Amino acid sequence: MVTELEPALDGTLSRRFSTVADDARVTRAAAALDTNGISVVRAADAEEAKRIVLDLVPAGAHVHNGASQSLEETGIAEEIHNSGRYEPIHPRIWSMDRVTQADEIRRLTSSPDVMLGSVHAVTETGSLVAASASGSQLGPYASGAGKVILVVGTQKIVSDLDEALRRIDEYAFPLEDARAEAAYGMHSAVNKVLIINREYMPGRITVVFVDEALGF
């Protein structure tokens, strides 16, 4: 994250939502996710998280990823796009015409074999919460993708859904808005929010908790 792009955030709020969780809190969240049908793997750092994720993605799989700082910081996105081991969707759609090939883009991004990304909050009660301006990653997260792998720094663990929504509105959104303006010359927005309380398909969603701060 580029320091000069950071908006002015309340210091107490920033510390609250950017501090890596202690072991007890991670353990509680992981147990709750497991109870709710969501698999959990724990990584000590970004390097280990990358190894875990790449081991979970089958060679030759059609893989899509949202715009995720966590995937960028771990080097996962670059490996998926450039290693030649996978069929990455993201680079492909950026070469397609948004008007004449809109339907094909929609079909490609809606139901990949594997969807990679992150969320903005994980509650200690076992819910995943993700916000988006376009919503493009939320459909695959919810049901479209065959498998979903989410890389989550443990600073994103919160007590409950109320705190999750506060984390999005008061912490993650200002940072993402500043990033989007710098990168694309346009503001972001919290237009759509997905809450996953339970997954009925065993093994479909895996959360890789990383014991360091990643992403927003």
Summary of the structure (lengths in Angstrom):
residues: 216
radius of gyration: 16.4
end to end distance: 9.1
largest distance: 51.5
contacts: 696
relative contact order: 0.23
helix: 44%
strand: 20%
